[in-house]
Structure formats: structure tokens, C-alpha cells
Amino acid sequence: MPFVMEESPNKIQTGSKILDTMLDGGYEKDIITTIYGPAGSGKTVLCLLCSTGIARTGKKVVYVDSEGGFSLERLNQIALHTSQDCKKILDNIVFLKPTSFAEQKKSFEKLKDIVNDKIGLIIIDTIAMLYRLELGKGEDVQEVNRELAMQISYLTEIARKKGIPVLITNQVYTDFDDKEKVNIVGGDILKYGSKCLIELQITPNGNRRCILKKHRSLEAEREILFKIVEGGIIGTKEGIGFKLF
């Protein structure tokens, strides 16, 4: 049976039953949700799962691909697994591909003016790539951070005023003094701008741990374990790391 995306007054389903369970129904519509973790942890897969489900309803998805990570082959695998037509899904996805931090800002400014009720989801995959490149040029850190804060404010305004969920992926780095500590790129700008924070980890046996770090109405540290497969993700035998009432 294909996974069916159903309308909810204030949430959209994630495209995964196990993730929907952790989030009590899915991603909230009027906020920014940031999914962060190391390379290969499944960030883009979660974006594709949600994009596929939203596009299947006939709503448009705006997919901002800042690092060329979108894979048509991977989307096709997920679509075929859920008995969906990849071409119809692609027809409902609008791609923006900024190649500089300035272009990324212009993309978000443009979104403020063009978003309407036909758009069901905005994805930024990833917010960090062009930001880090800008810092690597030796630009003033405070100025670059101000620009990032402005970009996040554009996305926040869209989410709140239009009720369109914004899903952001972000990279991480380890603390020089504390190797066990994981930091998200952009630091407090992303933490404060995102009302929902989800951390992905790669476990020693190759599975993925998904931890809810921040949410407006759910307790933090809920977690699930999943495995990435051709059709998306599946839960593992370890199950769900929180009580269901």
C-alpha cells in the first residue's frame, strides 16, 4: 500500500509513518523545521520523502538546492516504491539552484513575493553550504551572520504569514575542545529561527538515530531509529525511544 498524505489543519505528514509518530502527525505548517546531521545521515532523503508526498496531493514544492544534492534517480526510487508517477511529481516541484550566498538571499526575497496557496512546502537543502563558502572568502563574519539572519527572517515570515512549512537541512561540525559536542552551522541564528530542531546521527551499525531536540508542544529527546532503504526509510527493531499514550 502506498503511503497516503492526508491534510491536517496545522501539520503536514513527513512521508514516513515512523517519523510522523515521533512528531505526533508530522511537520508543523507555520514554522521552520531544521534537520541537521553529518554527511550521509539521511537529511536529503527526509526532504525527498516529504516532497514526494506533498507533490502527490497536487500542491507545489519549492526546492532550493544549494549544493546540487538533489538526485532524480533517488526521487524515482521513492516514487516507484509508493506507486507514484515520478513525472507528475516533478511537475509539482519548482527548483531554485543558487550558486552564491547573494543568489541564495535573492531566492528567498523572491519567494516572499511569489508564494501563494498553491505551494505546500518549501525546502532549503542545505542552508549551510553557501554560507560556509562566503565565510571561506574571508568576508566579515558579523556581516555574513547578519545576512544569514535576514535570510532566516524571510523564511520565517513566509511560514508564519502564509502557513507554508519550511524544511531546512543543515550541516554540523565538532567542537575543537569537546569532540563529543556537535554544533550546527550558523549556531544560534538557526537555533532561534527554527521552532523545531531534529538531529540525525549515524549509529555504529549503520542505522540512523533521529532525535527531537526542540519543539513547541512535544517533549525534547524523543527519538527513533531507522534504516535508509531504496524506497526511503524504515524503522529498525530497536523501535521508538519514547512512550506512546
C-alpha positions in Angstrom: 0.0 0.0 0.0 1.4 3.5 -0.9 1.9 5.9 2.0 -1.0 8.4 1.7 -0.5 12.0 2.5 -3.6 13.4 4.3 -4.5 17.0 5.0 -4.2 18.2 8.6 -5.2 21.7 9.9 -1.7 22.6 11.3 0.7 19.8 10.1 1.9 18.0 7.0 2.9 14.4 7.1 6.6 13.7 6.7 6.3 10.8 4.2 7.3 8.3 6.9 4.9 6.7 9.3 7.6 6.2 12.0 8.6 9.9 11.8 5.0 11.0 11.8 4.6 9.0 15.0 7.5 10.7 16.7 6.2 14.2 15.6 2.5 13.4 16.5 1.4 13.8 13.0 4.2 15.5 11.1 5.9 18.8 10.5 4.1 21.9 11.7 3.0 24.3 8.9 3.7 27.8 10.2 7.3 27.3 11.3 10.8 26.5 10.2 11.9 22.9 10.9 15.7 22.3 10.7 17.1 18.8 10.2 20.8 18.6 10.9 23.4 15.9 11.0 26.6 14.7 9.3 27.0 13.8 5.7 25.1 10.7 4.8 22.8 10.8 7.8 19.6 11.0 5.7 18.8 14.7 5.6 18.1 14.8 1.9 16.2 11.5 2.0 13.8 13.1 4.5 13.4 16.1 2.2 12.6 13.8 -0.8 10.1 11.8 1.2 8.1 14.9 2.2 8.4 16.5 -1.2 7.0 13.4 -2.9 4.0 13.2 -0.5 3.2 16.9 -0.9 3.6 16.9 -4.7 1.3 13.9 -4.9 -1.5 16.0 -3.4 -1.2 18.5 -6.3 0.5 21.2 -4.2 3.7 22.7 -5.4 7.0 22.2 -3.6 9.7 24.8 -3.9 13.1 23.0 -3.6 16.1 25.3 -3.1 19.1 23.0 -3.9 22.2 25.0 -2.8 24.8 22.2 -3.2 23.5 20.1 -6.2 22.5 17.3 -3.9 19.1 16.6 -5.5 19.0 13.2 -7.1 16.4 12.4 -9.8 17.3 8.7 -9.6 16.6 8.8 -5.8 13.3 10.6 -6.2 12.3 8.0 -8.8 13.1 5.1 -6.5 10.9 6.7 -3.7 8.1 7.4 -6.2 8.2 3.9 -7.7 8.2 2.4 -4.2 5.0 4.3 -3.3 3.3 3.6 -6.7 3.6 7.2 -7.8 4.4 8.7 -11.2 7.8 10.5 -11.0 7.0 12.8 -13.9 3.8 14.0 -12.2 5.7 14.6 -9.0 8.5 16.6 -10.8 5.8 18.7 -12.5 4.9 19.9 -9.0 8.4 20.7 -7.8 9.9 24.1 -8.6 13.7 24.1 -8.3 15.9 27.1 -7.4 19.6 26.5 -7.6 21.6 29.4 -6.1 25.4 29.2 -6.6 26.4 32.0 -4.2 25.3 33.4 -0.9 24.0 36.5 -2.6 21.9 34.4 -5.0 20.5 32.5 -2.1 19.4 35.7 -0.5 17.7 36.8 -3.7 16.0 33.5 -4.0 14.4 33.9 -0.5 13.5 37.5 -1.3 11.7 36.3 -4.5 9.9 33.7 -2.5 8.3 36.3 -0.3 6.6 37.8 -3.4 5.6 34.7 -5.3 4.3 32.3 -2.6 0.6 31.5 -2.7 -1.8 28.9 -1.6 -0.7 26.5 -4.3 2.6 26.0 -2.6 2.5 23.3 0.1 6.2 23.1 1.1 9.5 25.0 0.9 12.8 23.1 1.2 16.2 24.5 1.7 18.8 21.8 1.2 21.2 23.0 2.6 21.2 26.4 4.4 24.9 26.0 5.3 26.7 25.3 2.0 26.9 28.8 0.5 27.1 30.4 4.0 30.3 28.5 4.7 31.7 29.4 1.3 31.1 33.0 2.0 32.9 32.8 5.3 35.7 31.0 3.5 36.3 34.0 1.3 37.5 35.9 4.3 34.4 38.1 4.5 33.5 39.9 7.7 31.9 37.2 10.0 29.4 39.6 11.6 28.2 40.9 8.2 27.8 37.3 6.9 25.9 36.4 10.0 23.6 39.4 9.6 22.9 38.3 6.1 22.1 34.8 7.2 19.8 36.1 10.0 18.0 38.2 7.3 17.5 35.1 5.1 16.1 33.2 8.0 13.7 36.1 8.8 12.4 35.9 5.1 11.6 32.2 5.6 10.1 32.8 9.0 7.8 35.5 7.6 6.6 33.1 4.8 5.9 30.3 7.2 4.0 32.4 9.7 2.0 34.6 7.3 1.3 32.1 4.6 1.1 28.9 6.7 3.7 27.2 4.5 6.0 24.8 6.2 9.7 25.4 5.6 12.1 22.5 5.9 15.8 23.3 6.2 18.7 20.9 6.2 21.9 21.9 7.9 25.5 20.7 8.3 27.3 20.1 11.6 30.8 20.4 12.9 32.6 19.1 16.1 33.8 21.3 18.8 37.6 21.8 18.9 37.7 21.5 22.7 34.9 18.9 23.1 35.0 16.2 20.4 31.7 14.7 21.7 29.8 18.0 21.2 28.0 18.5 17.9 27.3 22.1 16.7 25.1 23.2 13.8 26.5 25.5 11.3 25.1 29.0 11.8 24.7 28.4 15.5 22.2 30.5 17.4 20.8 32.1 14.2 19.5 28.7 13.1 18.6 27.5 16.6 16.4 30.5 17.4 15.0 30.8 13.9 13.8 27.2 13.9 10.9 26.2 16.2 11.6 22.5 15.5 15.1 21.0 15.6 15.7 17.4 14.6 19.2 15.8 14.9 20.3 12.9 12.8 23.1 10.6 13.8 24.8 7.6 12.2 24.9 4.7 14.6 27.9 2.2 14.8 25.9 -0.5 12.9 25.0 1.9 10.1 21.4 2.8 11.1 20.3 6.3 11.7 19.1 7.9 15.0 16.6 10.7 14.7 16.3 12.9 17.9 13.8 15.6 18.5 15.9 18.4 20.1 13.3 21.2 20.1 9.6 21.5 19.6 6.8 23.9 20.6 4.5 21.3 22.1 6.4 18.0 22.3 8.9 16.9 24.8 12.5 17.0 23.7 14.7 13.9 23.3 12.1 11.7 21.7 13.9 9.5 19.3 13.5 6.8 16.6 16.0 4.5 14.9 15.7 3.9 11.2 17.4 2.4 8.2 17.7 4.1 4.8 16.4 1.8 2.0 15.6 2.2 -1.6 12.1 3.3 -1.0 13.0 5.8 1.7 13.4 4.8 5.4 12.1 2.0 7.6 12.1 1.6 11.4 14.5 -0.8 13.0 14.0 -3.5 15.6 15.1 -1.1 18.3 11.8 0.7 17.8 10.7 4.1 19.2 12.6 5.8 22.0 9.6 7.3 23.8 6.3 6.4 25.3 3.1 6.5 23.2 0.0 7.3 25.1 
